[in-house]
Amino acid sequence: MTAVHDEIALETPVDVRFTLDGTPLAIRYDGRIWAVAADPLRWFEREPWWDTQRRAPVGVDVVNVKVWRVQVRINSASPLRTMEIRRRPLSPSWVLSSINDAV
């Protein structure tokens, strides 16, 4: 039986390093560098832009939120953790939206 710990919900800014093809390589969170240890999963979610803005700029995607789910570790001996990071439309910054010990 696999133990699954509670997920921690956050909205914490993080720094993300990407490969040349745009895949997450490492995440700086809580003063540490977490290396991506498995193939990440990417998808898009819809954002209700009308809740945060009165007008949408012409030709700018204000609806699609880019989301990555990555399995990370501090070093090769540390356990895997699963992080979910997202970037809202019109924002250059990434936020950590959840982290848990489930593999």
C-alpha positions as CSV (number, residue, x, y, z in Angstrom):
1,M,0.0,0.0,0.0
2,T,1.3,3.4,-1.0
3,A,1.1,6.3,1.5
4,V,-0.3,9.5,0.1
5,H,0.2,12.6,2.2
6,D,-2.2,15.6,2.1
7,E,-1.7,18.1,-0.7
8,I,-0.6,21.6,0.3
9,A,-2.5,24.2,-1.6
10,L,-0.4,27.4,-2.3
11,E,-0.2,30.4,-4.6
12,T,3.5,30.9,-4.0
13,P,5.7,32.6,-6.7
14,V,8.5,30.3,-7.9
15,D,11.4,30.6,-10.3
16,V,11.4,27.9,-13.1
17,R,14.3,27.0,-15.3
18,F,13.3,25.5,-18.7
19,T,15.0,23.3,-21.3
20,L,15.4,24.8,-24.8
21,D,12.2,23.2,-25.9
22,G,10.2,24.8,-23.0
23,T,10.0,21.9,-20.6
24,P,10.6,22.6,-16.9
25,L,14.0,21.5,-15.7
26,A,14.2,22.8,-12.1
27,I,12.1,24.9,-9.7
28,R,13.4,27.2,-7.0
29,Y,11.0,27.0,-4.0
30,D,11.5,27.5,-0.3
31,G,15.1,28.5,-0.8
32,R,16.0,25.2,-2.6
33,I,16.4,24.0,-6.1
34,W,14.1,21.1,-6.9
35,A,15.3,19.2,-10.0
36,V,12.6,17.7,-12.3
37,A,13.0,13.9,-12.0
38,A,10.4,12.6,-14.5
39,D,8.7,13.6,-17.6
40,P,6.3,16.5,-16.8
41,L,2.7,16.7,-17.8
42,R,1.3,19.9,-19.3
43,W,-2.2,21.1,-19.9
44,F,-4.2,24.3,-20.1
45,E,-7.1,25.5,-17.9
46,R,-9.6,28.2,-18.6
47,E,-9.5,31.5,-16.7
48,P,-12.6,33.6,-16.3
49,W,-10.8,36.8,-17.4
50,W,-13.9,38.9,-16.8
51,D,-13.5,38.3,-13.0
52,T,-10.1,39.9,-13.1
53,Q,-10.2,42.4,-15.9
54,R,-12.8,44.8,-17.4
55,R,-11.5,44.5,-20.9
56,A,-9.4,42.0,-22.8
57,P,-6.6,43.3,-25.0
58,V,-7.1,42.7,-28.6
59,G,-5.2,39.6,-29.9
60,V,-4.0,38.5,-26.5
61,D,-4.9,35.1,-25.0
62,V,-6.4,36.0,-21.6
63,V,-8.2,32.7,-21.1
64,N,-5.7,29.9,-21.2
65,V,-3.7,29.2,-18.0
66,K,-0.6,27.1,-18.6
67,V,-0.2,24.3,-16.0
68,W,2.7,21.8,-15.5
69,R,2.6,18.9,-13.1
70,V,6.2,17.8,-12.3
71,Q,7.8,15.3,-10.1
72,V,10.8,16.8,-8.3
73,R,13.5,16.0,-5.8
74,I,16.3,17.9,-4.0
75,N,18.9,15.2,-4.8
76,S,19.1,11.6,-6.0
77,A,18.6,10.2,-2.5
78,S,15.5,12.4,-1.6
79,P,11.9,11.2,-2.1
80,L,9.9,12.5,-5.1
81,R,7.4,15.2,-4.6
82,T,4.7,16.3,-7.0
83,M,4.4,20.0,-7.7
84,E,1.8,21.8,-9.8
85,I,2.9,25.1,-11.3
86,R,0.9,27.6,-13.3
87,R,1.2,30.8,-15.2
88,R,-1.9,33.0,-15.6
89,P,-2.5,34.9,-18.8
90,L,-0.6,38.3,-19.0
91,S,1.7,37.3,-16.2
92,P,5.4,36.6,-16.7
93,S,5.6,34.8,-13.3
94,W,5.0,31.2,-12.3
95,V,3.2,30.2,-9.1
96,L,3.3,26.9,-7.2
97,S,-0.3,26.0,-6.7
98,S,0.2,22.6,-5.0
99,I,2.8,20.3,-3.6
100,N,2.4,16.8,-2.2
101,D,4.3,13.6,-1.5
102,A,2.1,11.4,-3.8
103,V,4.0,9.7,-6.6
